[in-house]
Amino acid sequence: MDNSNSAQRGSDQFLENCCFTCQENGLNIEAHFYCQQCTTFYCDECDKPHGQLFKKHDVVGRDSKAQWPVGQACIELVEKCKEHESRKLELYCEDHSQLCCYQCQFDSHRTCSKIALIAEKAKGFPKTTDFQRIPKNLIDQQEKIDRLSRELNDDLQLLKASHIRCKDDIQSFRTKINEYFDELEKKSTEDLDHCLTDSQKAIQFDIDQCTKLQRELHTIGDALRTITKDNESLSFMIHKKCQTLSQSYKDIKRKDNIITFHKNPSIEKFFSSLSEFGKIVCESSLSKNEEVESNQKISVTGDYTSHNIQVASDSDQSFITGVHEFPDGTIVLSDRNNKRVKLLDKDYKIVTHLVFPGAVWDLCGVTANEIAVISDDVVHEVYLCRVADGQIQKNKNLTLQHKCIGIAFGTKSGHLFITSGTMLYQYTLDGKRVKEIFNKKSNDSVYKCAISPDETKIYVIDHHGSELNTLSKDGIQLSTTVSPKFKLLTSVRVTDNGQLLVCAYNGNSVYQVDCDGKDIISEVIAAGKGIINPGSMFYSTKTKALIIGQYTSFIAVFKTN
């Protein structure tokens, strides 16, 4: 290990635990070992002589970092004043509810009436409920920050996608303008051709007349050479015909036709007056980050709309088994019976569709403009598809060795979670199997799955068993909820805020379950309230709309509070 390089790196960044020996020598080297007897941190190089001198000491490596004490650097970071980094926080201003150092007091809190020593203010604090809540609060804050980070990454992907879409729009607009000019050019060219044709006909007619006059002159000349002066009648007729031919010749005039093009001056004038091809607007909807609890109740208003999603080429009744909404508001549906994915605009009107070789059992979002689609029949495949500019394009397909029914994407791990009916698998986006997570023996007992935003929980529904299983990311069964209300579960969904929803095909209903998967919070949509044989759903946190895919020709869209 090159300590000089490590020292250089260490001087530019915060290190949680530094090598004690190196620190004594003025170097900032990251520690890789902790000696429990010496209560000292060592780097790779310094641990070697320590190990030779103290062979019986218990040395704990970074792989067992949980056994290390909290780094002094962490404590120093907590105690350090953000405004004056060379000073420690020693005071608490009750007027501003703010920790501060003595320099802060001098600069900003001289007029404050309630300044206390932190040491005095903190007496007995470890025994308070506020202190007891700190670990949970830290976890909650970390989850919120992680969620915000994911949403910001989604915003970044959306921004990039909108940039690509705008470039496509500019090119499309240019193509449209070119088409207008092509039409104008075609019209002018047709007029030009008609002008040439008409002029050619007129000139050709006169040429034909000249040819006819030439033949008649030859005929009269031949006749003139054969007659005698005694033939007065014939002589007179030849004379008169010559006069007629002479007049006919005079009637034929040169046309001197020349075709010219006079450009439309208003076109050039119009384009010269333009200063831009179009206006570029970067729309920003800045809003305060709303904190929505994962168990916050979703309530429909009762109003819903139905939208026809059948296309003319469908050979069967639609069965929508998957729904996803992109950040720009466009929606994709997986139609299992018709083996296709359908793209809808913001108004739920079909834009296009794409056919797959097998039944399309499910789909999920991967990026701001990419989805993963299950196509399963004889061959078990997952397709990664790009959706842009009103089109769906297959980019890659992964062929798997087991049946594929449900799919979800973990934004944190970047992995796909796929159910086979009896097993839950985890895969990379390249199709490499990471692990088998959960197994049940009965058919369709591992039917569809959903992932919590922080990927600490995985939810799996048993299609026939009226059962919702909640797992840890390693497949440990945390809870199982069985309810007679769960009549033939077909879909499980987690909203961006962590709210958990399941829908029952035979019950024609949707339920919200607490994020631990233990208790039903509410019946979001009851039987007889607008849905028929639901097969999938998606809750839009942006539009507050709950979209239900069904075994019908229509999707149902509910407004929520």
C-alpha positions as CSV (number, residue, x, y, z in Angstrom):
1,M,0.0,0.0,0.0
2,D,1.4,3.4,-1.0
3,N,1.1,5.5,2.2
4,S,2.1,8.7,0.4
5,N,-0.8,8.4,-2.0
6,S,-3.2,7.5,0.8
7,A,-2.0,10.5,2.8
8,Q,-2.6,12.8,-0.2
9,R,-6.1,11.4,-0.7
10,G,-6.7,11.6,3.1
11,S,-5.8,15.3,3.2
12,D,-8.6,16.1,0.7
13,Q,-11.5,14.2,2.3
14,F,-13.1,13.4,5.7
15,L,-11.9,10.1,7.1
16,E,-14.1,8.4,9.7
17,N,-11.2,6.6,11.3
18,C,-7.5,7.5,10.9
19,C,-4.5,5.4,11.6
20,F,-3.2,6.5,15.1
21,T,0.5,5.9,14.2
22,C,0.3,7.8,10.9
23,Q,-1.6,10.6,12.6
24,E,1.2,11.0,15.1
25,N,3.6,11.4,12.2
26,G,1.4,14.1,10.6
27,L,-0.2,11.8,8.0
28,N,-3.9,11.3,7.4
29,I,-4.3,7.6,6.5
30,E,-7.5,5.7,6.7
31,A,-7.5,2.9,9.2
32,H,-8.2,-0.7,8.2
33,F,-7.8,-2.4,11.6
34,Y,-8.7,-1.8,15.2
35,C,-6.9,-3.4,18.2
36,Q,-9.3,-4.0,21.1
37,Q,-6.4,-4.2,23.6
38,C,-4.6,-1.1,22.4
39,T,-7.9,0.6,21.6
40,T,-6.1,2.0,18.6
41,F,-6.7,2.2,14.8
42,Y,-4.0,1.0,12.3
43,C,-3.6,1.2,8.6
44,D,-2.3,-1.8,6.6
45,E,1.3,-0.9,6.9
46,C,1.2,0.0,10.7
47,D,-0.7,-3.2,11.5
48,K,2.2,-5.3,10.3
49,P,4.7,-4.3,13.0
50,H,1.9,-4.2,15.6
51,G,1.0,-7.8,14.7
52,Q,4.6,-8.9,15.1
53,L,4.9,-7.3,18.5
54,F,1.5,-8.2,19.9
55,K,0.5,-11.5,18.3
56,K,-2.2,-12.3,21.0
57,H,-4.0,-9.0,20.6
58,D,-7.5,-9.1,19.1
59,V,-7.4,-7.1,15.9
60,V,-10.7,-6.5,14.1
61,G,-10.7,-5.7,10.4
62,R,-13.1,-3.5,8.3
63,D,-15.2,-6.6,7.5
64,S,-16.3,-6.6,11.1
65,K,-16.6,-2.8,11.4
66,A,-19.7,-3.2,13.6
67,Q,-17.3,-4.1,16.5
68,W,-15.3,-0.8,16.0
69,P,-15.9,2.1,18.4
70,V,-17.4,5.2,17.0
71,G,-14.5,7.1,15.3
72,Q,-13.2,10.1,17.1
73,A,-13.5,12.0,13.8
74,C,-17.2,11.5,13.9
75,I,-17.4,12.9,17.4
76,E,-15.3,15.9,16.3
77,L,-17.5,16.4,13.4
78,V,-20.6,16.6,15.6
79,E,-18.9,19.0,18.0
80,K,-17.5,21.3,15.3
81,C,-19.2,24.6,14.5
82,K,-20.3,24.8,10.9
83,E,-19.8,28.6,10.8
84,H,-16.4,28.6,12.6
85,E,-14.8,25.2,11.9
86,S,-11.9,25.8,14.3
87,R,-14.3,26.1,17.2
88,K,-16.4,23.7,19.2
89,L,-20.1,24.0,19.9
90,E,-20.5,24.9,23.5
91,L,-23.6,27.1,23.7
92,Y,-27.3,26.8,23.0
93,C,-29.4,29.8,22.0
94,E,-33.0,29.2,23.2
95,D,-34.2,32.3,21.3
96,H,-33.2,30.8,18.0
97,S,-33.2,27.0,19.0
98,Q,-29.6,26.9,17.6
99,L,-26.3,25.4,18.7
100,C,-23.5,27.8,18.6
101,C,-19.9,28.5,19.6
102,Y,-18.5,31.5,21.5
103,Q,-17.7,33.2,18.2
104,C,-21.3,32.7,17.0
105,Q,-22.5,34.3,20.3
106,F,-20.3,37.3,19.6
107,D,-21.2,37.6,15.9
108,S,-24.9,36.8,15.9
109,H,-26.4,36.2,19.3
110,R,-25.2,39.2,21.4
111,T,-28.7,40.5,21.9
112,C,-30.3,37.1,22.7
113,S,-31.7,36.8,26.2
114,K,-31.5,33.0,26.6
115,I,-28.0,31.6,26.0
116,A,-27.1,28.4,27.9
117,L,-24.1,26.1,28.1
118,I,-24.8,22.9,26.2
119,A,-23.3,21.0,29.2
120,E,-26.0,22.5,31.5
121,K,-28.8,22.2,28.9
122,A,-28.0,18.5,28.2
123,K,-28.2,17.3,31.8
124,G,-30.4,14.3,32.0
125,F,-31.1,14.4,28.3
126,P,-30.1,10.7,27.6
127,K,-33.0,9.7,29.8
128,T,-35.6,11.7,27.8
129,T,-37.9,10.2,25.1
130,D,-36.4,12.7,22.6
131,F,-33.1,10.9,23.0
132,Q,-34.7,7.5,22.8
133,R,-36.3,8.6,19.5
134,I,-33.1,9.6,17.8
135,P,-32.2,6.2,16.2
136,K,-35.7,6.0,14.6
137,N,-35.6,9.7,13.6
138,L,-32.2,9.1,11.9
139,I,-33.6,6.1,10.0
140,D,-36.7,8.1,9.0
141,Q,-34.6,11.1,7.9
142,Q,-32.3,8.8,5.9
143,E,-35.3,7.2,4.2
144,K,-36.7,10.6,3.3
145,I,-33.3,11.8,2.0
146,D,-32.9,8.6,0.0
147,R,-36.4,9.0,-1.5
148,L,-35.7,12.7,-2.3
149,S,-32.4,11.6,-3.9
150,R,-34.2,9.0,-6.0
151,E,-36.8,11.6,-7.0
152,L,-34.1,14.1,-8.0
153,N,-32.4,11.5,-10.1
154,D,-35.8,10.8,-11.7
155,D,-36.1,14.6,-12.3
156,L,-32.6,14.5,-13.9
157,Q,-33.6,11.6,-16.2
158,L,-36.8,13.4,-17.0
159,L,-34.8,16.6,-17.9
160,K,-32.5,14.6,-20.2
161,A,-35.5,12.8,-21.7
162,S,-37.2,16.2,-22.3
163,H,-34.1,17.5,-24.0
164,I,-34.0,14.5,-26.3
165,R,-37.8,14.9,-27.0
166,C,-37.3,18.7,-27.7
167,K,-34.5,17.8,-30.2
168,D,-36.9,15.3,-31.8
169,D,-39.7,18.0,-31.9
170,I,-37.3,20.5,-33.5
171,Q,-36.4,17.9,-36.2
172,S,-40.0,17.0,-36.6
173,F,-41.0,20.6,-37.0
174,R,-38.2,21.1,-39.5
175,T,-39.4,18.0,-41.4
176,K,-42.9,19.4,-41.4
177,I,-41.7,22.7,-42.8
178,N,-39.7,20.8,-45.4
179,E,-42.9,18.9,-46.3
180,Y,-44.7,22.3,-46.9
181,F,-41.9,23.4,-49.1
182,D,-41.9,20.1,-50.9
183,E,-45.5,20.6,-51.7
184,L,-44.9,24.2,-52.9
185,E,-42.0,23.0,-55.0
186,K,-44.1,20.1,-56.4
187,K,-46.9,22.6,-57.3
188,S,-44.4,25.0,-59.0
189,T,-42.7,22.1,-60.8
190,E,-46.1,20.8,-62.0
191,D,-47.0,24.3,-63.3
192,L,-43.6,24.5,-65.0
193,D,-44.2,21.1,-66.7
194,H,-47.7,22.2,-67.8
195,C,-46.3,25.4,-69.2
196,L,-43.7,23.5,-71.1
197,T,-46.2,20.9,-72.4
198,D,-48.7,23.6,-73.6
199,S,-45.9,25.7,-75.3
200,Q,-44.5,22.5,-76.9
201,K,-47.9,21.6,-78.3
202,A,-48.4,25.0,-79.8
203,I,-44.9,25.1,-81.4
204,Q,-45.2,21.5,-82.6
205,F,-48.6,22.3,-84.2
206,D,-46.9,25.1,-86.2
207,I,-44.0,22.8,-87.1
208,D,-46.6,20.2,-88.4
209,Q,-48.3,23.0,-90.4
210,C,-45.0,23.9,-92.0
211,T,-44.3,20.3,-92.9
212,K,-47.8,20.1,-94.5
213,L,-47.2,23.3,-96.4
214,Q,-43.8,22.0,-97.6
215,R,-45.5,18.8,-99.0
216,E,-48.2,20.9,-100.7
217,L,-45.5,23.2,-102.3
218,H,-43.6,20.1,-103.6
219,T,-46.9,18.8,-105.1
220,I,-47.7,22.1,-106.8
221,G,-44.1,22.4,-108.1
222,D,-44.3,18.9,-109.6
223,A,-47.6,19.8,-111.2
224,L,-46.2,23.0,-112.6
225,R,-43.4,21.2,-114.4
226,T,-45.8,18.8,-116.1
227,I,-48.4,21.2,-117.5
228,T,-48.3,23.2,-120.7
229,K,-49.1,26.8,-121.2
230,D,-52.2,25.8,-123.1
231,N,-53.8,24.3,-119.9
232,E,-55.3,27.5,-118.7
233,S,-57.5,26.0,-116.0
234,L,-54.8,24.1,-114.3
235,S,-52.5,27.1,-114.5
236,F,-55.1,29.3,-112.8
237,M,-55.6,26.7,-110.0
238,I,-51.9,26.4,-109.3
239,H,-51.7,30.2,-109.1
240,K,-54.5,30.4,-106.6
241,K,-53.2,27.6,-104.5
242,C,-49.8,29.3,-104.3
243,Q,-51.6,32.4,-103.0
244,T,-53.4,30.3,-100.4
245,L,-50.2,28.7,-99.3
246,S,-48.5,32.0,-99.1
247,Q,-51.2,33.3,-96.8
248,S,-51.0,30.2,-94.6
249,Y,-47.3,30.7,-94.2
250,K,-47.9,34.3,-93.1
251,D,-50.4,33.1,-90.5
252,I,-47.7,30.9,-88.9
253,K,-45.6,33.1,-86.5
254,R,-42.7,32.3,-84.2
255,K,-43.7,32.1,-80.6
256,D,-40.3,33.0,-79.0
257,N,-41.6,31.3,-75.8
258,I,-39.2,31.5,-72.8
259,I,-40.2,30.1,-69.4
260,T,-39.1,32.1,-66.4
261,F,-39.6,31.7,-62.6
262,H,-40.7,34.6,-60.4
263,K,-40.2,33.7,-56.8
264,N,-42.8,34.6,-54.2
265,P,-41.2,37.6,-52.4
266,S,-43.5,37.2,-49.3
267,I,-41.8,33.8,-48.5
268,E,-38.3,35.2,-48.4
269,K,-39.5,38.3,-46.6
270,F,-41.3,36.2,-44.0
271,F,-38.3,33.9,-43.2
272,S,-35.9,36.8,-43.1
273,S,-38.1,38.4,-40.5
274,L,-37.8,35.4,-38.2
275,S,-35.3,35.5,-35.3
276,E,-35.8,32.0,-33.9
277,F,-37.0,28.5,-35.0
278,G,-39.1,28.3,-31.9
279,K,-39.1,29.3,-28.3
280,I,-37.2,27.2,-25.8
281,V,-38.8,27.2,-22.3
282,C,-37.4,25.4,-19.3
283,E,-40.4,24.9,-17.1
284,S,-39.7,24.4,-13.4
285,S,-42.4,23.5,-10.9
286,L,-40.5,24.2,-7.7
287,S,-42.4,22.9,-4.7
288,K,-41.5,22.1,-1.2
289,N,-40.7,18.5,-0.6
290,E,-43.9,17.1,0.8
291,E,-43.5,14.5,3.5
292,V,-46.1,11.8,3.0
293,E,-46.1,8.9,5.5
294,S,-46.0,5.4,4.1
295,N,-49.2,4.7,6.0
296,Q,-51.0,7.9,5.0
297,K,-54.5,6.8,3.8
298,I,-55.4,7.0,0.1
299,S,-59.1,7.9,-0.4
300,V,-60.9,8.1,-3.7
301,T,-63.4,10.9,-4.3
302,G,-65.9,8.6,-5.9
303,D,-65.5,10.2,-9.3
304,Y,-63.9,8.0,-12.0
305,T,-63.6,7.9,-15.7
306,S,-63.4,5.0,-18.1
307,H,-61.1,4.9,-21.1
308,N,-61.2,2.4,-24.0
309,I,-57.8,0.7,-24.6
310,Q,-58.8,-1.8,-27.3
311,V,-57.1,-1.5,-30.7
312,A,-58.6,-2.7,-34.0
313,S,-55.9,-5.4,-34.3
314,D,-56.7,-6.9,-30.9
315,S,-57.8,-10.6,-31.3
316,D,-59.1,-11.0,-27.7
317,Q,-60.7,-9.2,-24.8
318,S,-58.0,-7.0,-23.2
319,F,-56.6,-8.1,-19.8
320,I,-54.4,-5.3,-18.4
321,T,-51.9,-7.0,-16.1
322,G,-49.4,-4.1,-15.7
323,V,-49.6,-0.3,-15.5
324,H,-46.8,2.3,-15.3
325,E,-46.7,6.1,-15.6
326,F,-43.6,7.9,-16.8
327,P,-42.6,11.3,-15.3
328,D,-43.9,13.1,-18.3
329,G,-47.4,11.7,-17.8
330,T,-47.5,9.1,-20.6
331,I,-48.7,5.7,-19.6
332,V,-47.9,2.1,-20.6
333,L,-50.2,-0.9,-20.2
334,S,-49.4,-4.6,-20.6
335,D,-52.2,-6.4,-22.3
336,R,-51.6,-10.1,-21.5
337,N,-54.3,-11.6,-23.8
338,N,-53.3,-9.6,-26.9
339,K,-49.5,-10.0,-26.3
340,R,-48.8,-6.3,-26.6
341,V,-47.8,-3.2,-24.7
342,K,-49.9,-0.1,-25.3
343,L,-48.8,3.5,-25.0
344,L,-51.3,6.1,-23.8
345,D,-50.9,9.9,-23.7
346,K,-51.8,12.1,-20.7
347,D,-55.5,12.0,-21.7
348,Y,-55.4,8.1,-21.7
349,K,-55.7,7.9,-25.5
350,I,-53.8,5.2,-27.3
351,V,-50.8,6.5,-29.1
352,T,-49.3,3.3,-30.3
353,H,-48.7,-0.4,-29.4
354,L,-46.0,-3.0,-29.7
355,V,-46.6,-6.8,-30.1
356,F,-44.5,-9.4,-28.2
357,P,-44.0,-13.1,-29.0
358,G,-45.6,-14.3,-25.7
359,A,-48.3,-13.3,-23.3
360,V,-47.3,-10.0,-21.6
361,W,-47.7,-10.8,-17.9
362,D,-46.4,-7.6,-16.3
363,L,-44.2,-4.6,-16.8
364,C,-42.4,-2.1,-14.5
365,G,-40.5,1.2,-14.9
366,V,-36.7,1.2,-15.0
367,T,-35.7,4.8,-15.9
368,A,-37.5,7.9,-16.9
369,N,-38.1,6.5,-20.4
370,E,-37.4,2.8,-20.1
371,I,-39.5,-0.2,-19.0
372,A,-39.0,-3.9,-18.4
373,V,-41.6,-6.2,-19.9
374,I,-42.3,-9.8,-19.2
375,S,-43.2,-11.9,-22.4
376,D,-43.8,-15.5,-21.4
377,D,-45.1,-18.4,-23.4
378,V,-42.9,-21.2,-24.6
379,V,-39.9,-18.9,-24.2
380,H,-39.5,-17.0,-20.9
381,E,-38.2,-13.5,-21.7
382,V,-37.8,-10.0,-20.2
383,Y,-37.6,-7.2,-22.7
384,L,-36.0,-3.8,-21.9
385,C,-37.9,-1.2,-24.0
386,R,-37.3,2.5,-24.6
387,V,-40.4,4.7,-24.8
388,A,-39.8,8.1,-26.6
389,D,-41.3,10.3,-29.2
390,G,-44.6,8.4,-29.2
391,Q,-42.9,5.0,-30.0
392,I,-42.0,1.9,-28.1
393,Q,-38.7,0.3,-29.1
394,K,-37.3,-3.0,-27.9
395,N,-33.7,-2.5,-26.9
396,K,-32.7,-5.8,-25.3
397,N,-34.2,-9.1,-24.3
398,L,-33.2,-11.5,-21.6
399,T,-34.0,-15.1,-21.9
400,L,-34.5,-16.8,-18.6
401,Q,-34.7,-20.5,-17.6
402,H,-38.0,-20.3,-15.6
403,K,-41.5,-19.1,-16.0
404,C,-41.9,-15.3,-15.5
405,I,-45.1,-13.8,-14.1
406,G,-44.4,-10.6,-12.1
407,I,-41.6,-8.0,-12.2
408,A,-40.5,-5.0,-10.1
409,F,-37.4,-2.8,-10.3
410,G,-35.3,-1.7,-7.3
411,T,-34.0,1.8,-8.0
412,K,-31.5,1.5,-5.1
413,S,-29.9,-1.7,-6.2
414,G,-30.6,-1.3,-9.9
415,H,-31.8,-4.9,-10.0
416,L,-35.0,-6.7,-11.4
417,F,-37.1,-8.8,-9.0
418,I,-39.0,-11.5,-11.0
419,T,-41.6,-14.0,-9.8
420,S,-42.1,-17.4,-11.4
421,G,-45.3,-18.5,-9.5
422,T,-43.3,-20.5,-7.0
423,M,-40.0,-18.5,-6.6
424,L,-38.9,-14.9,-6.3
425,Y,-35.6,-14.1,-8.1
426,Q,-33.2,-11.2,-8.2
427,Y,-31.5,-10.3,-11.5
428,T,-29.2,-7.7,-12.9
429,L,-30.3,-5.7,-15.9
430,D,-27.9,-7.9,-18.0
431,G,-29.8,-11.0,-17.0
432,K,-27.3,-12.3,-14.5
433,R,-29.1,-14.1,-11.6
434,V,-28.1,-12.5,-8.3
435,K,-30.0,-14.9,-6.0
436,E,-33.2,-16.8,-5.2
437,I,-35.0,-14.8,-2.5
438,F,-38.2,-16.6,-1.6
439,N,-39.8,-20.0,-2.4
440,K,-43.2,-21.6,-2.0
441,K,-44.4,-24.9,-3.4
442,S,-48.0,-24.3,-4.6
443,N,-48.7,-22.8,-8.0
444,D,-49.0,-19.0,-8.2
445,S,-48.1,-18.7,-4.5
446,V,-45.3,-16.3,-5.6
447,Y,-47.4,-14.4,-8.1
448,K,-46.6,-10.7,-8.2
449,C,-44.2,-8.6,-6.2
450,A,-43.4,-5.0,-5.2
451,I,-40.5,-3.3,-3.6
452,S,-40.5,-0.6,-0.9
453,P,-38.7,2.6,-1.9
454,D,-35.7,1.9,0.4
455,E,-35.7,-1.8,-0.7
456,T,-35.8,-3.0,2.9
457,K,-39.1,-4.8,2.2
458,I,-40.4,-7.0,-0.6
459,Y,-44.1,-7.7,-0.9
460,V,-45.3,-10.9,-2.5
461,I,-48.9,-12.0,-3.1
462,D,-50.3,-15.5,-3.3
463,H,-52.8,-15.5,-6.2
464,H,-55.0,-18.3,-4.9
465,G,-54.2,-18.2,-1.2
466,S,-55.6,-14.8,-0.3
467,E,-52.2,-14.0,1.2
468,L,-49.8,-11.1,1.3
469,N,-46.2,-11.9,2.4
470,T,-43.8,-9.3,3.5
471,L,-40.1,-10.2,3.2
472,S,-36.8,-8.6,4.1
473,K,-34.4,-7.9,1.2
474,D,-32.8,-11.3,2.0
475,G,-36.0,-13.2,1.8
476,I,-36.7,-13.5,5.5
477,Q,-40.5,-13.7,6.1
478,L,-41.4,-10.7,8.2
479,S,-45.1,-11.1,8.2
480,T,-48.0,-12.9,6.5
481,T,-51.5,-11.4,6.2
482,V,-54.4,-13.7,5.1
483,S,-57.8,-12.2,4.7
484,P,-61.1,-13.4,3.2
485,K,-61.2,-9.9,1.5
486,F,-58.2,-10.9,-0.6
487,K,-60.2,-12.8,-3.2
488,L,-57.8,-13.9,-5.9
489,L,-55.1,-11.2,-5.6
490,T,-53.8,-10.1,-9.0
491,S,-51.6,-7.0,-8.2
492,V,-49.5,-5.5,-5.4
493,R,-48.1,-2.0,-5.7
494,V,-46.0,0.4,-3.6
495,T,-46.4,4.1,-4.3
496,D,-43.5,6.5,-4.5
497,N,-44.3,7.4,-1.0
498,G,-44.2,3.8,0.3
499,Q,-48.0,3.3,0.5
500,L,-48.9,-0.4,-0.1
501,L,-51.9,-1.4,-2.3
502,V,-53.3,-4.8,-3.3
503,C,-56.2,-5.5,-5.6
504,A,-58.6,-8.5,-5.6
505,Y,-59.8,-9.9,-8.9
506,N,-62.9,-11.7,-7.6
507,G,-63.6,-9.1,-5.0
508,N,-63.6,-6.2,-7.6
509,S,-61.8,-4.1,-4.9
510,V,-58.6,-2.4,-3.9
511,Y,-57.1,-2.4,-0.4
512,Q,-54.4,-0.3,1.3
513,V,-52.2,-2.2,3.8
514,D,-49.8,-0.8,6.3
515,C,-46.2,-0.7,5.1
516,D,-45.3,-3.6,7.4
517,G,-47.8,-5.7,5.5
518,K,-49.7,-6.7,8.6
519,D,-53.0,-4.7,8.8
520,I,-55.5,-3.5,6.2
521,I,-55.7,0.3,6.6
522,S,-58.7,0.8,4.3
523,E,-60.8,-0.4,1.4
524,V,-59.7,2.1,-1.2
525,I,-62.2,0.9,-3.9
526,A,-65.1,-1.3,-2.8
527,A,-67.0,-3.8,-4.9
528,G,-69.6,-2.3,-7.1
529,K,-67.8,1.1,-7.2
530,G,-66.6,1.1,-10.7
531,I,-64.1,-1.7,-11.4
532,I,-64.5,-5.1,-12.9
533,N,-62.0,-7.9,-12.5
534,P,-59.0,-5.7,-11.7
535,G,-55.6,-7.1,-12.9
536,S,-53.2,-4.2,-12.2
537,M,-53.0,-0.7,-10.8
538,F,-50.8,2.4,-10.5
539,Y,-51.0,5.3,-8.2
540,S,-49.7,8.6,-9.6
541,T,-48.3,10.8,-6.8
542,K,-48.2,13.7,-9.2
543,T,-51.8,13.7,-10.5
544,K,-53.2,11.9,-7.5
545,A,-54.9,9.5,-9.8
546,L,-55.4,5.7,-9.2
547,I,-55.3,3.9,-12.5
548,I,-56.9,0.4,-12.6
549,G,-56.2,-2.1,-15.4
550,Q,-59.1,-4.7,-15.8
551,Y,-60.2,-7.7,-17.7
552,T,-62.3,-5.4,-19.9
553,S,-61.9,-3.0,-22.8
554,F,-61.5,-0.1,-20.4
555,I,-59.2,1.2,-17.7
556,A,-60.7,3.0,-14.8
557,V,-59.1,6.2,-13.5
558,F,-60.1,7.4,-10.0
559,K,-59.4,10.8,-8.4
560,T,-58.1,10.7,-4.9
561,N,-57.9,13.2,-2.0
